[in-house]
Amino acid sequence: MSEQFQSAMVTISNPQGLHMRPAYLFVSTASKYDCKIEVVKDDIRVDGKSVLDILTLGATQGTRVQLEATGEDAQQAISALEELVVAGFPATADSGDANSG
């Protein structure tokens, strides 16, 4: 069984950057996949399935981050996360509770 590796460089387009709601949407999407997901900004590498880790990046609008996934569903995960980031974390991206966070 060979593991897939996929990556994509994306730019945070959301005007508020990667704050709590987008971080929650990102983690909610990432958590749907079994693969290991990491987000890299400069020399900082964090777990893509941890809201707290994502928030520590301090990724503001215009920040470029590398999305990396390793595992059987890596390609699907990167595609979904890249689409989410490029779309600017739309409010309809996930059916999560709007009152949480």
N, C-alpha and C positions, 0 to 999 in steps of 0.2 A: 504494500500500500504506500504510494508516494503522495506526499502532501503538496498541495498547490500553494504557490506564493503569488499574490497579486498586490499591486500598489497603484496609487494614483496621487498626483499632486493637485490639490485644490486650493482655491482662494476663498476665504470667508467673506461672503457678500452681504450678510445680514448687517444692517446699520448698527445694531447694538453689539455685534461680535458674537462670540460663543459664550453667552451668559447662561443662566440657569435653564430657561425653557429650551433653547436650542441644544444645550448639552443633554438635557433629559430626552429630547427627541432623537438625538444621535445615539445615545446609549440604548434607548428602547429599540431602535432599529438594529443596532449592532448585536443586541442580546437575542435576536431572533435566529442568529447563526451560530453554529457549533465551532467555527474556526476561531483562532486567536486573532484579535484585532488590536492594533496599536496605532496611535497618532503621534507623529513626530513633528516638533517645531524646533528649529535650530538644533540644539544638542539635547533637547528634552524629549524623552520617549515615555508615553503613558499608556495605560490600559484603556482601550476604546470602549470597554464595557463598564467603566466607573465614572459616574458623574463628577465626583470629587476630583479625580485625576484629570478629566477633561477641563474642568474649571481652572486647575492650576496652570494650564498653558497660557492663560491671559490672552487668548486669541481675539484681537479686535478686528473690525472690518478691514479688509485688505491683507490680513495675515495669510501667508501661504503655509499650509500644513501637508504633510505626507501621510496618506492613509495606507496602512499595510495590513494584510491578512494572510494567515497561514493555516491551511486546513482544507478539507474536502470541498467546502462551500465558499472558499475564499473569493472566487470570481463573482458570485452572486452578492456576497456581502459588500465588496468594494463597489460594485455597480449601484447597489441601493444607497450606500452611504454617500457616494459621489453625487448621485442625483439629488439627495436631500440637501447637501451643502450647496450645490450649484443653484438650487431652487430658492435658497435663502431661508431654509427651515420654515416652510409655510405652516400656518396654523392647522391646516387639515392633514398634515403629514402623518399624524398618529391619532388614534381615538382615545388617547390617555385622558385622565381627569384634568380638565382645564383649571380646576380650583386648587390643584396640588402644586407645590413648588413655589 
